[in-house]
Amino acid sequence: MAIADKRFDYTFTAVNNLGVETEPDKRSGQPKVKAVLVNGEPLEPTERFWTSLYARFGFSGSFFKYFRHNEVLDRIAHVEYDPIRVCIERDSVTGKNRLLAVSSPTKPVAIYDDLMATLGRYEGQSIVYSDGVVESTHIPRAGANTFNICGDEFSNRFVMSVPVDGYGLPNIYLSLLRHICANGAIGYAKAFRSSLALGKGSDDVNYSVVRALEGFGNDEGFAALRSRFDAAGSSWASVNEAQSLHKHLLKMLYHKHVGWNGASVAGESETSSVNQSDTTLTNGVKLTDEISSPIITKFHALTGDVAGIYGISNPDALSVKRQRTLPTKAKVYDLLNFVSEVATHHADEFGARSSQAWLGSLVSGEFDLENSCQVYGDFQDFFLDKKVDGETAMDLQRLQN
């Protein structure tokens, strides 16, 4: 997203100055939110606005099933008199004005212009903005040397995620850069995350950001992330893990977060492991038809025809427990590289974050068939009826359990 086109206004108001405009939903006929009024100005609400509003006043979206939006806000206004701070995103190109998060005026907030100036001074790479959050990739001061995992060269990186709308804390996520396709694998999981303390409302948030950029180091965390990728290279991907990624890809295609309106990076490298054919991920692809999607075609080529291998009409017909014991033709390492390729080169901002979140969730836990390649060096070995010695039999029982 073109960050230069964005401007952010921080406005102080009260709940009684908020209003909701609704219109009938074409399908259900029930009222749906058209705009939220802030001091009389209609703004397009984002998911972060509703999430932060729920967190600020201790209620949930289920309230709107029984009460109208304005009624809920009026009831809150009768008991909550303290001012609130709202962040408004203004786009000079599209002319859209979107309502971002609600926060307490006493909570420090990273001012967008100051943050961008700081990231520029510290040579932040791949700076992207999406829904109130600015992310940038950085080289750690120590431990940035190149190392090898499964025949590929990697380097340590870290990603700083800073909310500019006042909701949430800045976080640092450990990341690995795969050199062959310039893919960034980000550990969006608690195990690979560090949060920055912001202090009080009068404190300068930029100080915390600068301190992190100058001195961040997490040797143990980087070693743990690297070990998980090493383990991924020696573990066959289960049907359960492959199906999880398959459903994620279909969801992104359906919601057009992959390969639409320039989301596929222009001038894509010829070494791209997802799409090396002349077929591009553009509006010409029937996104809701997985047969016509180059991404899904490449995915099935990677994992093999699971339904055909096991003689079933749909892998979901198998129980989750059974799916976890059956291998595909891919290793977990292949799934990690595939989804990082999609996130880096084929997805929009939302699709990239959700794909990296899927990667972080998978790599932070134990794989279904952890280290199974040490027992079965080839995919076909799973299905050979052969005698095994006592040690191999114990390994087989451990994998099946």
N, C-alpha and C positions, 0 to 999 in steps of 0.2 A: 504494500500500500504506500502511496506517495505521502510520506510523513510531512513534507513541507506544506502540503495543502491543508493541514489541520491547525486549528486554533482552539484553545481551551479556556473557558470562562468558569471561574469559581464564584458562585453566588451564595449568599447567606439569606435564608428565608425561614419560614416556620411551616409546620404541617398544615395549618389552616390556610396557607397560601398555595397549597397544591390542589389541583383538580384533575378530573379524568373525563375525557371526551370518548364516547363509545359510538359504535355503529353496529347494525345487525350482521351477524355472521351469515354468509351466503349458504352455508351448508346446514347449520343447526338452527339458524334464526335467532340464537341467543346473542346478547350484546357482547362485543369484543372491544378491547381498548384500541382507539384510533390515535390518541395523543394524550400526553400528560401536560397539564398547564402548570407552569411555574411563574408565579407573579403575573399570570394572564398570558404568558407566551406559550403557544403550543409546541411541544417537543416530542420527538419519537423516542419512546422508552426502550432501553436495552435490557437484556437479561440481568446485567450487573446492577441496574437500577432496582429491579424487583428484589434480587437476592440481598442487596445491601439494605433495602427498606425493611425486609423481613428480619434481618439480623439486628437492625437498629432498634426496632420496636417490638421484637419478640413475638411475631405471628408468622403465618405461612400462607401460601397461595390458596390453600384449601378453604380459607375464609371466604373467598370470592365465589364459592359455590353456593353459599347461603346468603351472602350480603353483597350489595352493589359496591363498586370500588369507592365511590364518593361517600357512601355511608360508613365504610370502614375508616376512611381518612378522617371523617367528621368525628367519629367516636374517639380516635386517637388524639385528635386536636383538643378534645375536652379535658384530657388528663395530661397531655404533654405540651409544655409551654416553652421548652428550651429551643433555641434556634438550631437549624441544621445547615450543613454545607452541601451544596449540590454542584456537580461538575457537568458542564455542557460542552459537547464536542461540536464544533462548527467546521464544515467542509466547504471551502471556497470554490471547489470545482462543481460538486453536485448540488450545492446549496442546502444540503440536509443539515439539520440541527438535531443532534441526538442527546438524550439525557442519560448520563452515566451514573456513577454511584452517589449514594447519600452517605455522609459521614459526619462525625462530631466536629464542631469548630475547634475543639481543643486538641484534636489529633493532628500531628504533623502530616504534611502531604508533599510529595515530590512535584515541584512545579515543572511543567513540561519543558519550557524553554531553557531553564537552568540545567535540567537533566540532559537535554540534547547537547548543550555546550560542553558538559562534562564528558559525555561519551565520545564526543569529537576529539577532545584533548587526549583522551586515553585510548584512541585508535580502536574504538569498538567496531567489530565486524558484523555484517549481516544484521543491521539494525532494522527491526520491523515493529510496526505498531498494529494492535488489534484490540478493539473493545476495552479501551482504558488502560492497556498494559503495553509498555515498551520493553522489548527484548533485544539484547545485544550479546554477541559472542566475543570472548576474550581469551587471550593466551596467558596461562598462569606464569607467574614470575619464575617459578621453579618447577621442574618435572615436565617440561614441554617437549622433551626429546621424542624421537620417533621410535616405535616399537612394533613388533610383528605379532599378529593374531591370525591364525589359520591361513598364513600365506599373504595376508594383506597388511599394508602399513597403516598405522594409526598414530595419532598424537592426542595428548590431553588438551582439552579446552574446558571452559566453564561458561555457562549462560546466565546472565543477570536479567531477572524479570522484575521490573519496577512498575507498580501501579501509579498512574498519574491522576487518578480520580479520587484518591483518598481511601479506597476500600482494600484492605489487606496489607500485608507487609511485603517489602522487597525480598525476593528469594534468589538464591544462587543454586543452580543445578549443575552437576558434573556432566561432562559431555566428552564424547570421543569423535574425532574427525577421521573418517576413512579417506585416505588420499586418492584412491583409484577413481572415485567418482565425486570427490569432495562432498561426501555425505556426512551430515552431522547426526550422531545418535545421542539424544539427550535423555538423561535419567530422570524423567518427570515422576519421581516417587519419593516418599518420605526418607527412604534409606540413602538417597543421594542428594538431599536438599539441605541447604543452610539458610536460615532466615536472618535478616538484619534488624537490629534494634534501632528504632527511630527516635527514642527519647520523648520529650514533651512537645506540646504544640508550638512553643516558641523556638525549639531547636531547629537547626539547619539540617534538613535531610541530606543535602548534598555532601555533608561531612561524612556521614555513614557510607554513602556510595563511594566516595573517593578513597576512604580507608580500605574498603573491600577490594577495590580495583588495584590498589597499590600493594596490598599484602595478602591477598587470598591464597591459601594453600591448604590442600587436604590430601596429603599423600596416602593416608589410609583409605579414604573414600575412592580415590582414583585406582588404587590397587584392588579394592573390592569390585569396582565396576569392570576393570580389566579381567579379573578372575571369572566374573559371570559370563563375559564374552568368550573366554577360553572354554568354560564349561558348555556354552552354547554350541561350540564347534565340535564337541564330543558327545552331543545328545541329539538323537533323532527327534524330530518334531512329531508330536502326537496328533491324532485326528482332532482332538479337543482344541489344541493350540492353533492348528490350521483353520478350523472352523471359526474360531474366535476372530482371527484376522480376516477371514473371508467375509464375515458379517460386518466387520468394521469397514471394509472397503466398499461393500454394497451400500452401506448407510451413507458414506461420504459421496458416492456417485449419485445416489438418490437425491441428496440435499445439495448437489452441485458444488461440493467443496473440493473436488478433484477434476482437473482437466476441463475447465469451462471459463470462457471470457478471460483468457490470459493467465489463468491459474497455473497452467503448465508453462514452465519457464521458457521464455523466448530464447532461441538459439541454443536449444538443448544439446548437451554433449553427445557425440556419436557413441560414446562408451556407455551411455545410459543402459542399465541392466533391466529396466522395466519395459522400455519401448524403443526398439532398434529398427522398427519397420517404418515405412512411409506413412503409416496411419498415425495421425496426431490426436491428442486428447482435446478436441475442440467441440464446438456446438454441432458439428456434423455427426458426432457419435450419439447413438441412442443411449443416453445415460442410464435409463431404467432397464435396459436390456443387457444383461451381463454377458451374453454371447458376443455382442458387438463391441464390448469394452476391451481395449488392448491391455489394460491393467489386469482385469480378471482372467483374460486369456494367458498372460504371462504367469499369473499366480497359479493357475491349474497346471501349466507346464512345469512349474517349480515343484509342486507338491504331488503331482500325479493325479490320476482319476480315482479319487478315494472311493466313490460309489462303485466303480467298475472293479477295483481291486478286491473289495470286500463283498461284492455281489448284492448290493442293496440299492434301493431307489433313491435314498436320501441319507446322508451321514447323520442327520438329526434323528433318524429312526433309532439309532443306537443310544443307550443311556450314557450320561456323562462319565460315569465310572468306567464303562467299556471303552469309550472314546479315548480316555487317558492311557489305556494300555495298548492301543493300536498305533503303529507308526505310519507316517507318510514317507514319501521318497525324499523329503527335504530335511535338513537339519535345522535346529532352532536358530543357528547362526544365519542360515539362509533367510529365515523369516525376519530376523532383525535387520539384515541388510536390505531386504525388500521394502519393509515399511519405512526405513529411514530414507531410502531412495524416493519413495512416494512423498514423504513429508518434505524433503529438501527440494525436489525438482518438479513436482506435479500438483501440489496442493496449495490452496490459498492459506491465509493466516490461521483461520480456525481449523482447517483440515490438518495443517502441519502440527498444531498444538495437540489436537486429539490423537493424531498418529504417534507423536512422540510420547504421549501419555500411555497409549497402549504398549509401546515398547518398554517404557519405564516400569509399568505394572508387571509385564512378563519377566523382565530381567531381574527384578528385585526379589522374586520368589524362586522356589525350587521348580525346575522343569519337570514335566510329567515323566519323561524317560531320561532322567539325569544320568549322564555318563554312559548311556546305553551303547554308544559306538565302541566302547572298550570291550563290550561283550559281543556285540553284533557289528562287525566291521562293514558289512554290506546290508542293504535293505532286505535282500532276499533271505538273509540268514535268519530273520525272524520266523520264516515259514518252513525252514528245513526240518525234517523229522530225523534228527540224529542223536546219537548218544552223547551225553555230556558228562564230564567228571563232576565230582562233588562240589568243587568250588564254583564252576559255571552254573550248576543247578541252583546253588544258593543265590547267585547273581540274578538268575532268571526269576526266582521266587520273589526277590526284593523288587524287581522291576514291575512284576505283575501286581504286587500289593500296593 
